[in-house]
């Protein structure tokens, strides 16, 4: 298969970025998207065309959340329920032009080419995305039965890989789906209850501080999430937030 | 000659750890704040150690190469985590988990370490549940279990096919809590390039910031290496692209012994190789072997027809299928340990019965779908089926999966004593980076157990024992000559790579190394092949240093340089793997020497001559390393031929 690639190139955070066009021929349809970029980079080096295109990637099986490219206007490309590394070239047509950009969000500044800084997500988790159970001194794992349905729902929310596609998809660059997934996971479990009221307030406050936008209920985040995290998590977080504001004794 | 002291406490096996904890030295809270602990790596072992040591009050600095600690490759573990909870009332116990792990490791692991692992396994499950890890549950609300290879009980806890993810996120959240509390300082996108040793003790590290190329110095009263395994020496493996053995190799070159490098696990259920451009192999969880049945055609002509595309799996009648694992190992069937399942697949494919490209066997769910229904199968393995379909474009609900073995995990690693301390005082190694618990073969669902055991429940005790003597030592400024020279070494190495200005890309050379390793130091090894491999690896090293091409320089984000730095170390590590495989004139676990097999093709151990840990000492550039032996004494377990029939 042959492709024309329009790729965002940017030297560093301060530099001005631009699109470069590269032609690539003879790609197998069984090749993954990132393997296609590997081949491009080998070509760029060997033919002295340009420095290789820098992009984040690691596990290449859709779980680490490291990769994330904006492909033809969609986070992680045209396939539903997959990350960029799970996308295969057979999803494109021979001769296609493919546009590749980094995530675009104020809270995710570009480091180089297609690589962005997502440390804002870590900062939100540090505000309260945990249950304060220090090592040791906890009860037997079966001491508190948890209804299967709650455990399953918590698991679905916990499947978030923190890739940032939700932010990239949102016209407001809101992180509501990411934050609500973590809030929901703990809100659904009895172990998460003692800190639930503090957690939701602190995490939302941090999210706002870091420059993520507000939610205007268009749900592009849900449509583009590679792990199919549901928008109902956002509703649950809003409910938790209001309850916390109304009933918390903490100031 | 250095001697290896494993420091195993006296007394009966089941009391060793309890006695150790009761008599170890402690550090009072005011002194803990004055002690710096460096932890390299944020996988299960690193993140759990950082969280636990931070919570104790030590001043922790933790480093990772990705943009967030949550991305470490532990995240990709699928199937589950073992523990001796005996919730299903099926005859499990700490003793049984201990026994299965020793036997699974083909009697090449240290008894005391493995027993401790089995003892703390239950605490891990308690801890994870308290952190909000959403393990699978029954309708009763209690935790669910499943079986894994090498066990006849159901002791594996799981969270869908994403157990590693959930456990790592649990450790990551505990770590995040400590970052907020200020006890842990988090440094991302920094790769360890050197170890700083002062007066014989590990005192710090040198890192390279992968965004800017900045070389930085860090002091610690002790250093914990939790950097995972070295499977990427083989190029194609189930490891993540950035997983590497470089930090461990730098420690080896500074005096830490490297133990049993030849023990490399080849996992039986991976998606087969399909092209030259392929960058990695994807694992299909071992849990699939609970319900999937592995087979190849009984008749060669059927296998040939399938390979030629003239027949499909569904055209082969039931009586013409060879369920070779069930045939050869009726007691364990499809759930034999990984090394055995891998070799059996290779045996069938080498004999001409392989499907696909010839290097694949079927993993079939038809019987399970008929027995349980498609919904139940989807509930158990849905995400794995989806992953398979995305990669291969085949629907495993309708046609059997095709699988083939691939490099997955390294049992070998930095030598540690009972306290997880290396031969360099003050340098500890945890998780896959050390060699300690899995012998010559790791059982499924035991890597997660070991990583978290080391981090949550072993290091917090043993590091304190070491640091109790360090309260008299103030922080050392990073301006000492030792820091200067360690930094200089790194800068010179980088410059040397950049100065080569050769013709071959790093990936090209990496693939060449991978081919040598897979062909000569892979699943079946021979004296002849290994003796050929060593000069080939040495030649590749020469070629690397005279013909590698890395452009752009150090002072920017330059993945080519990162890969080159790692490859330089991996080439040297490859040679040590081959050397170790050559000296070990026996077959055990993941190490199969074709000269040493029974008439039925099973691995033939030589307990008389090889019941030891081979710990290698670095002797200088281009010098032959020296191997030291730690004899393994089995006091409590009866050593016998491994039998899964």
Interface residues (C-beta under 8 A of the other chain):
Chain A: X11 X12 X28 X30 X31 X32 X34 X35 X38 X39 X42 X45 X46 X51 X52 X54 X56 X57 X58 X59 X60 X61 X62 X63 X64 X65 X66 X79 X81 X82 X86 X88 X90 X111 X112 X115 X117 X118 X119 X121 X122 X125 X126 X127 X129 X130 X131 X132 X133 X134 X135 X136 X138 X139 X140 X141 X142 X144 X145 X146 X147 X148 X151 X152 X154 X155 X158 X159 X161 X162 X185 X186 X189 X191 X192
Chain B: X48 X51 X52 X55 X66 X67 X68 X69 X70 X71 X72 X73 X75 X76 X85 X87 X123 X125 X126 X127 X128 X129 X130 X131 X132 X134 X135 X136 X137 X138 X139 X140 X141 X142 X143 X159 X160 X162 X165 X166 X169 X172 X173 X174 X176 X177 X179 X180 X186 X188 X211 X240 X241 X242 X274 X275 X277 X278 X279 X280 X282 X283 X386 X387 X390 X391 X393 X456 X457 X460 X505 X507 X508 X549 X551 X552 X556 X557 X559 X560
